[in-house]
């Protein structure tokens, strides 16, 4: 079996992948361009992002050891910083990167 890929095979794989990604991105816009989305889609759009964020917070805090140094200080400080930053700027990317930077600095220092 020949394990070398030709340029044509690689380019065709990239092309097919690009088409699949484009189709999955365009599908909702094509489907709902002439009518309103169903109520379940509106529900998902409104409530799923906060639920996912809450699950991620719980997941990030689940392995904190309170009985040994630094007693979860980097995690809770970064969580508080992220919350304040998000309430102040209302920008998820700034909040995520800011909280991550604070956590990484504190976890290396403590």
N, C-alpha and C positions, 0 to 999 in steps of 0.2 A: 504494500500500500504506500503510495507516494504521500509524504507528509508535507511537502512544500506546496504552498498556495501560490497560484499565479496572480498577477496584477488584476486580471479580468475577474477572477473569483473574488478577490478582496473588494474591488470596486462594486461588483454586483451585490455583495453582501451589505456593503455600506448603503447602497442605493435602496435596497429592499428595507433595511432597518429604518432609513429616513422616511420612506413612504408609510411604514407602519406607524411610526411616531407621529407623523403629520396627520394621518387618518384618525388616530385616537385623540389627538388634540382638537381636530376640527369637528369631530362627530357631534359633541354636544351643541356647538354653535349651529350646525346644519339642522340638527333635530329640533331645536327650540327657537329657530329664527323667526317663525311665523306664528308661534303661539307661546303662551306662558308655560313655564315648567310645572309639573305636577306638585302637589303640596308636599309630598315626601321629599322631593328634591330641594324645595325651599327649606324644609325642616333640617335636612342634612347640611345644607349650606350655612344655616344659622347656628346650629348647635354642635356639630361634630368638631370644628376646630378648637373650641374651648375644652371639650371633653378630651381630645387628644393631648392638649397641653397639660391638663390635670393629670392624666395618666403618665406623661413624661416626667412631671414633677415628682410624683410618687415613685416612679422607677429610679430617678436620680437620687432620691433620699433614702431608698430602702436599705442600703448597705452601710449606713453611717454607724460608727462605733462610738457610743456615748461614754463608755467606761475607760477609754484611753485617749491620750492627747492626740489631736487637738479638739476632741469632743464635738465634732461636726461643725466647728466654727467656720471653715472655708465654705462649706455647702450652704449653711444658713445665711451667711453674710452675702454670698453671691446671689442667693434667692431673693433676699431683701433688696439688694442693689438692682437686680433685674426688674423686680416689681416696681420700685420707685422710678427707675429709668423708663419703664414702659408707660406708667401713669403720666410721666412728665412729657415724653416725646411721642407716644402713640405710634411707634415704629417698631414692628417686631424684629427686624434685622438688627437695629441698633441695640435693642434690649437683649437679644440672644448673644450677639458678639460681646457686648459690654459685660454681661453676666459671666460669660465664658472666660473672658480675660481676667476679671476679678477672681474667679475661682482658681484659674491656673496660677496666678501670682500668689494667692494665699496658700494654696496647697503646696507650693514649692518652698514658701517661707516658713510655714509652721511644721 
